[in-house]
């Protein structure tokens, strides 16, 4: 699906959307990044809630790794959005002008605030050494961060409007003028493809963590066994 997204997204003949011209193809990359981030943050907070209930290390690992993957896609969403902002809203400004890349649109600003909030989640994790205490505090913070994610990126931009599609109507979604059926045949596979990629990456990272944990426990067991003079 990602191969199809890249090839069709860059080569398929598409109708022009407003004044976007060929930059409208960024729809297949910029927007799916955010859908993927929402999915990974949802998985992260569910894993955190389950960890509070069951206190299994694997659940904490899923919460952490899902958040890492979600942040990665969120940052890519910001970067692709900045490029799109440059050629759409800041095309008359020089590259050295920060306003050419960042217009302080409510959705832009809310997305940045959400990412900073999740970066604080990792700062919290790295500041606590004791494993169980770290996992519990991180799980509680993760719940509050997830609760704040939707207002920052969907609800507040809907109230304030902005430059994004639907901003004037107070709607965060695309309308028929923003995306046609020609775009949907690439847009929907792009969303599914990037989500699957994120899940695959997260699963690999969790498996690596569990393998590392198992090897560490074996090393500690061997060290304890052979340090005993009797054995």
HELIX and SHEET records of a PDB file:
HELIX    1   1 UNK A    2  UNK A   11  1                                  10    
HELIX    2   2 UNK A   21  UNK A   26  5                                   6    
HELIX    3   3 UNK A   27  UNK A   54  1                                  28    
HELIX    4   4 UNK A   57  UNK A   88  1                                  32    
HELIX    5   5 UNK A   98  UNK A  100  5                                   3    
HELIX    6   6 UNK A  106  UNK A  126  1                                  21    
HELIX    7   7 UNK A  131  UNK A  150  1                                  20    
HELIX    8   8 UNK A  151  UNK A  155  3                                   5    
HELIX    9   9 UNK A  156  UNK A  160  1                                   5    
HELIX   10  10 UNK A  181  UNK A  226  1                                  46    
END                                                                             
